[in-house]
Amino acid sequence: MKVQMRKWSMLGVTAMIALSLSACGSGNTASTSSSPAATTATKPTAAPASSQPVKLRIVWWGSQARHDATLKALDAYTKKHPNVTFEPEFSGFDGYADKLATQAAAKNAPDIIQMDPAWLAEYAGRNQLADLSKGIRTEDIDKSLVDSGKFKEKLYAIPLGNNATGMIYNKNAVDKLGITPPKNAWTWDEYFQFGKDAKAKLDKDKYVLMDATSDYTTYSAYQISQGKDYPITIDGKFNIDKDTYVSFVKKYTELRTAGVVPPAEIATTDKESDAKQDLMNNDTVLMKRSFAALYPGYEGVKPGAYSFVTQPKGKQASGWLKPSMFWSVSADSKNAEESKKFIDWFVNDSEAADILTTTRGVPVSKKMLDYLTPKLTAADKLQIELIKNVAPDAQPFNAGAKGWSNYTAKDFKNIGEKVMFGKITPEAAYDELVKKAKEYQ
C-alpha cells in the first residue's frame, strides 16, 4: 500500500485489570501463528466485506516505535482488504489535542481518532463521536475497560491497552552514580531525597527529577496520596486543597533552587515521547512521571537503559490504572462502518497483535494477550510488571470531568509556569487557580 502521510508538527478502571494479565512466558519478537487461539480470534465480523474503494483518515499520537508499528498495521490491513486505504496523520503528544479539537469543531475530524480518556466526555458530550455499541467485538475485553469507553451508557471509544502510572528512570545512569536506586512502594520523602542524593553526584547542567509545578497529573497523584481526592472531582467540582498545593509548589521551588529539577527555561522545553526533546531521552533528567504504555518509545531510543517503579505514596498510594487510549470514530465520518471493521481487526486479530505488540499498552483482548505472552520481550514484560505492582492499591481512575479539560491541561499548566519563572508566589498561584475555576463551574 502506498500510504499518504500528513505528519503533524512534532509534537474507571479497577484492579480487575490485573486479572487479565497472565504470567509472562519466555520469548522475543512476535510472529504470526496458526494456533487455535489465533484461529478463534481472527474470525471475520458478521458484516460482509465491501468492494467499494474507501480511504480512511486516521490520527494518533505517540513515539516513533508506535508510528512505525501502526503504519505497518495499516499496510497489513490493506493487503487483506485492497479496497481500503489510509491517510495517516500522526505526531507527538504536544499540539495533538488542539489540532484535533479544531478539526472536530469544523466537522473535519479524521474518521478514526486516537482518543485520550481525559477527553472522552468532552467529545461525546458534544456529539462529535459515533456510537460503537455494535460492529466491534468486545466480549474478550474486561468489562471495566469496555465501560471506560462509555458516556451516558453509550459506547463511544474502544480501549486499546491496559495502562498504569509510574516513574520511569534511567537505571544505567543511576547504577553508575553508585546511589540506592528507586524502589516500589516508596514515599514522597524518599523520592525527594533520591533527587538530592543523585544531584550531589551529577554535573551542574544535569538534573534528577522533572519539575512538576505545572503538571496536573503529578499534582493529582500527590493530592490523592494525601487523602484529599482528585483536584477536580469526577463530578466536576473544584477540589484543589490550598495547603497541599502550596506545600507541593514550595517543595519544587526548593528543588529548583538546589538544581535537583531543571530551571524553568529548560523544564518547559520537555516534549513527551520526542526522541530528542523529551528531557529523559536527551539525558537532562534521570526520572520523570510516565505511563506503562509509553515505555516502548523510551526503549526504542535507549534500549535497556530504563526501568519503572511505582509513584511515591503519602498516607495512601498515588498510582492508578487506566485504559492507555482509545480508538473512536468521528460522528461526521462517512465511513463509520468501515472504520469499525478496522478497529475490530486492530483489537481482535492475531496479525495485528503480532505487529503492534505493546506499543499502545498491554493488549486488552484476553485472547490476544494469551497469544502474545510467550513472545513478549523484556521491555513488554516491564509494562505488565508495573501494572501488577500498581494494581493492589490503585486509586479510582478519574477520566476527567466534562467541561474541565482546558482547565487541567492548560490553565493549571500556565499558572504553574508563572511560579516556575518567578512571576508569582505559590499562594498567588492558588488564588489564580480558584479564580479561573469559576469559569468552569
C-alpha positions in Angstrom: 0.0 0.0 0.0 1.1 3.5 -0.8 0.2 5.3 2.4 -0.4 9.1 2.1 1.1 10.7 5.2 0.5 14.1 6.7 2.8 14.3 9.7 1.7 16.9 12.2 4.3 19.2 13.8 6.1 17.2 16.4 4.8 17.3 18.5 -12.7 3.8 35.6 -10.5 1.2 35.6 -10.2 -1.0 38.7 -7.8 -3.6 40.0 -9.8 -6.1 37.9 -7.4 -5.1 35.1 -4.8 -7.2 36.7 -6.9 -10.3 36.3 -6.5 -10.0 32.5 -2.7 -10.2 32.8 -1.5 -13.8 32.6 2.0 -14.8 33.7 4.7 -14.0 31.1 6.4 -16.8 29.3 9.8 -16.6 27.5 10.4 -15.5 24.0 11.3 -12.4 22.0 9.8 -11.0 18.8 6.3 -11.8 17.9 5.5 -13.8 14.7 2.3 -15.0 13.0 0.8 -18.1 14.4 -1.9 -20.6 13.4 -2.5 -21.7 16.9 -6.1 -22.5 18.0 -6.3 -19.2 20.0 -5.3 -17.2 16.9 -7.7 -19.0 14.7 -10.6 -18.3 17.1 -9.6 -14.7 17.4 -9.4 -14.0 13.7 -13.0 -15.0 12.8 -14.4 -12.3 10.5 -17.0 -9.9 11.7 -20.6 -10.5 10.6 -20.6 -7.6 8.2 -19.6 -8.7 4.7 -16.6 -7.1 3.1 -17.3 -4.3 0.6 -15.5 -3.9 -2.7 -16.1 -0.1 -2.9 -12.9 1.9 -2.6 -12.6 3.5 0.8 -10.0 5.9 2.1 -9.9 6.2 5.9 -8.3 9.2 7.6 -6.7 8.0 10.9 -4.9 10.0 13.5 -2.8 9.2 16.5 0.0 10.5 18.8 3.0 8.6 20.1 6.6 7.7 19.8 8.4 6.6 16.7 8.0 3.0 17.8 4.2 3.4 17.8 4.3 5.3 14.5 6.3 2.5 12.8 4.1 -0.3 14.2 0.8 1.5 13.3 1.9 2.2 9.7 2.9 -1.5 9.3 -0.5 -2.5 10.6 -2.3 -0.2 8.1 -0.3 -1.8 5.3 -1.3 -5.3 6.6 -5.0 -4.3 6.7 -4.9 -3.0 3.1 -3.3 -6.3 1.9 -6.3 -8.1 3.4 -8.8 -5.5 2.2 -7.4 -4.0 -1.0 -10.4 -1.6 -1.3 -9.4 0.1 1.9 -6.5 2.6 2.0 -5.5 5.0 4.7 -4.5 8.7 5.1 -2.5 8.7 8.4 -1.9 11.8 10.5 0.5 11.3 13.4 2.6 13.3 15.8 4.0 13.5 19.3 1.5 14.4 22.1 2.2 18.2 22.1 -0.2 20.0 19.9 -2.3 16.9 19.2 -5.3 17.9 21.4 -5.5 21.4 20.0 -5.4 20.3 16.3 -8.0 17.6 16.9 -10.3 20.0 18.7 -10.1 22.4 15.8 -10.8 19.7 13.2 -13.8 18.4 15.2 -15.3 21.8 15.6 -15.0 22.3 11.8 -16.6 18.8 11.3 -13.4 17.8 9.6 -12.0 15.3 12.1 -10.4 12.1 10.8 -12.6 9.0 10.5 -10.6 7.1 13.2 -9.3 9.1 16.2 -6.9 8.0 18.9 -8.8 9.4 21.9 -7.4 10.1 25.4 -9.6 9.1 28.3 -9.4 12.6 29.7 -11.2 14.0 26.5 -13.9 11.4 26.0 -16.6 13.1 28.0 -15.9 16.4 26.1 -16.2 14.9 22.6 -19.0 12.5 23.4 -20.9 15.3 25.2 -20.7 17.5 22.1 -22.0 14.6 19.9 -18.7 14.5 18.0 -18.2 10.7 18.2 -20.1 7.8 16.6 -21.8 5.2 18.7 -19.7 2.0 18.7 -22.1 -0.3 20.5 -22.5 -2.5 17.5 -19.9 -3.8 15.0 -16.9 -4.3 17.2 -16.3 -7.4 19.3 -15.7 -6.6 23.0 -16.5 -9.9 24.7 -12.8 -10.7 25.3 -12.2 -7.3 26.9 -12.6 -6.8 30.7 -15.9 -5.2 31.3 -14.3 -2.4 33.4 -12.2 -1.5 30.4 -15.1 -1.6 28.0 -17.2 0.6 30.3 -14.3 3.2 30.5 -15.2 4.0 26.8 -18.8 4.8 27.6 -20.6 8.1 28.1 -24.1 8.1 29.3 -24.3 4.4 28.8 -23.4 4.5 25.1 -20.0 3.2 23.8 -18.0 5.9 22.1 -14.5 4.5 22.4 -12.7 1.1 22.3 -9.8 0.7 24.7 -6.5 -0.2 23.1 -4.4 -1.1 26.1 -4.1 -1.6 29.9 -2.0 1.1 31.4 -0.7 2.4 34.8 1.0 5.5 36.1 4.6 5.2 37.3 8.0 6.7 37.5 10.4 5.8 34.7 14.1 6.3 35.4 17.5 5.7 33.8 18.7 2.7 35.7 22.1 2.6 33.8 22.8 6.2 34.9 21.7 5.6 38.5 23.9 2.5 38.7 26.9 4.5 37.5 26.3 7.1 40.2 26.5 4.4 42.9 23.4 5.5 44.7 20.5 3.4 46.0 18.0 3.0 43.1 14.3 3.9 43.4 12.0 1.2 44.6 8.3 0.3 44.5 6.1 1.5 47.4 8.5 4.4 48.2 7.3 7.6 49.8 7.4 11.2 48.6 10.0 12.0 51.2 12.2 9.2 49.8 11.5 10.4 46.2 12.6 14.0 47.0 15.7 12.6 49.0 16.6 10.5 46.0 16.7 13.6 43.9 19.0 15.4 46.4 21.3 12.4 46.7 21.6 11.9 42.9 22.2 15.6 42.3 25.2 15.6 44.6 26.9 13.3 42.2 25.8 14.9 38.9 27.3 17.6 36.7 26.0 21.1 37.1 24.0 21.0 33.9 22.3 17.7 34.7 19.2 17.2 36.8 17.4 14.4 38.5 13.7 15.0 38.7 11.2 16.7 36.5 9.7 20.0 37.8 6.0 19.0 38.5 4.9 22.5 39.4 2.8 22.8 36.3 2.0 19.1 35.8 -1.6 18.4 36.7 -1.2 14.6 36.5 1.7 14.6 39.1 -0.1 17.1 41.4 -3.2 14.9 41.2 -1.2 11.9 42.3 0.3 13.9 45.2 -3.0 15.3 46.4 -4.7 11.8 46.2 -1.8 10.3 48.2 -2.5 12.8 51.0 -6.1 11.6 51.2 -7.6 14.7 49.6 -9.3 13.2 46.5 -8.7 14.5 43.0 -8.1 18.2 42.4 -11.2 18.2 40.1 -13.6 15.5 41.3 -15.2 13.0 39.0 -18.5 15.0 39.2 -16.8 18.3 38.2 -16.2 20.1 41.5 -13.1 22.2 42.2 -11.2 20.5 44.9 -7.6 21.7 44.9 -6.6 21.7 48.6 -4.8 25.0 49.4 -2.4 23.7 52.0 -1.5 20.7 49.9 -1.0 22.7 46.7 1.1 25.4 48.3 3.3 22.8 50.1 3.8 20.9 46.9 4.8 24.0 44.9 7.1 25.2 47.6 8.9 21.9 47.6 9.6 22.2 43.9 10.7 25.7 44.3 13.2 24.4 46.9 14.3 21.6 44.4 14.7 24.2 41.6 17.0 26.3 43.7 19.1 23.3 44.6 19.4 22.2 41.0 17.5 18.9 41.6 15.0 19.9 38.9 15.8 21.9 35.8 15.4 25.7 35.7 12.2 26.8 34.2 13.7 27.7 30.8 14.8 24.1 30.4 11.9 22.3 32.1 9.3 24.0 29.8 11.1 22.6 26.7 10.2 19.0 27.5 8.2 17.2 24.7 6.9 13.9 26.0 8.0 10.9 23.9 10.0 13.0 21.5 13.3 11.3 20.7 15.3 14.5 21.1 13.3 16.9 23.1 12.0 14.6 25.9 14.2 15.5 28.8 14.6 11.8 29.7 15.7 10.9 26.2 18.3 13.7 25.9 19.8 12.9 29.4 18.7 16.2 31.0 16.9 14.4 33.8 17.2 10.9 35.4 13.5 10.4 36.2 10.0 11.5 35.3 6.4 10.6 35.7 5.2 8.4 32.9 2.8 5.6 31.9 3.5 1.9 31.2 2.2 2.3 27.6 4.9 4.9 26.8 7.7 2.6 27.7 8.3 1.2 24.1 9.1 4.7 22.9 11.8 5.2 25.6 13.1 1.7 25.0 13.3 2.4 21.2 15.6 5.4 21.9 17.8 3.8 24.5 17.4 0.0 24.6 17.8 -1.5 28.0 18.5 1.9 29.7 15.3 2.5 31.6 13.2 0.9 34.3 9.9 1.6 36.1 8.8 1.9 39.8 5.5 2.9 41.3 4.7 6.5 42.0 5.6 7.7 45.6 2.9 7.3 48.2 1.8 9.5 51.1 -0.9 8.5 53.5 -2.0 6.2 50.7 -0.9 5.1 47.3 -0.9 7.6 44.4 -1.0 5.4 41.3 -3.9 4.4 39.2 -4.8 2.0 36.4 -6.4 3.3 33.2 -7.0 2.5 29.6 -3.9 3.7 27.8 -6.0 5.3 25.0 -9.0 4.5 22.7 -10.0 4.4 19.1 -13.0 6.5 18.4 -14.9 7.2 15.2 -15.9 10.7 14.2 -19.6 11.4 14.2 -19.1 13.2 10.9 -17.4 10.2 9.3 -18.9 9.0 6.0 -17.1 5.7 6.5 -18.2 4.7 10.1 -18.9 1.1 9.2 -15.5 0.5 7.5 -13.8 2.3 10.4 -15.5 -0.1 12.9 -14.3 -3.1 10.9 -10.8 -1.8 11.0 -10.9 -1.2 14.8 -12.3 -4.7 15.3 -9.4 -6.2 13.4 -6.9 -3.9 15.2 -8.1 -5.2 18.6 -9.0 -8.8 17.9 -6.8 -10.2 15.2 -3.6 -12.1 15.8 -1.8 -10.5 12.8 -2.5 -7.1 14.2 -1.3 -8.2 17.7 2.0 -9.5 16.2 2.7 -6.2 14.6 1.5 -3.9 17.4 2.6 -5.9 20.5 2.6 -3.4 23.4 3.0 -0.1 21.5 -0.3 1.1 22.9 -0.1 -0.8 26.3 -0.8 -4.3 27.3 -3.4 -5.8 24.8 -7.0 -5.5 26.0 -8.2 -8.7 24.4 -7.6 -11.6 26.8 -7.2 -13.9 23.8 -4.6 -11.7 22.2 -2.8 -11.3 25.5 -2.6 -15.1 25.9 -1.5 -15.4 22.3 1.3 -12.8 22.7 2.5 -13.6 26.1 5.1 -16.3 25.1 6.5 -13.9 22.6 6.8 -10.8 24.8 10.2 -9.1 25.2 11.7 -8.0 28.4 10.5 -4.4 27.7 7.0 -5.7 27.2 7.1 -7.6 30.5 8.2 -4.4 32.3 4.9 -2.8 31.3 3.0 -5.7 32.7 5.1 -5.7 35.9 4.3 -2.1 36.6 0.6 -2.7 36.1 0.8 -5.6 38.5 2.7 -3.5 41.1 0.2 -0.6 40.9 -3.0 -2.8 40.9 -3.2 -3.9 44.5 -3.8 -0.4 45.9 -4.6 1.5 42.8 -6.7 4.7 43.2 -10.0 5.1 41.4 -9.4 6.4 37.9 -10.8 9.8 37.1 -11.0 10.2 33.3 -11.7 13.9 33.6 -15.0 15.7 34.3 -16.9 17.1 31.4 -16.1 20.8 30.8 -12.8 20.8 32.7 -10.3 19.6 30.1 -8.9 23.1 29.3 -8.5 23.8 33.0 -6.5 20.7 33.8 -4.4 20.7 30.5 -3.8 24.4 30.0 -4.8 26.7 32.9 -3.1 24.6 35.6 0.0 24.4 33.4 0.1 28.2 32.6 -0.4 29.2 36.2 2.3 26.7 37.4 4.8 28.0 34.8 4.3 31.5 36.2 5.6 30.2 39.6 8.5 28.4 37.9 9.6 31.6 36.2 9.3 33.5 39.5 6.4 35.7 38.3 4.0 34.9 41.1 4.2 33.2 44.6 2.7 29.8 45.3 -0.1 31.4 47.3 -0.9 33.8 44.4 -0.9 30.8 42.1 -3.5 29.1 44.2 -5.7 32.3 44.2 -5.4 32.3 40.4 -6.5 28.7 40.2 -9.5 29.4 42.3 -10.5 32.4 40.2 -10.0 30.5 36.9 -12.1 27.6 38.2 -15.1 29.8 38.5 -15.3 30.0 34.7 -15.8 26.2 34.6 -18.3 25.7 37.4 
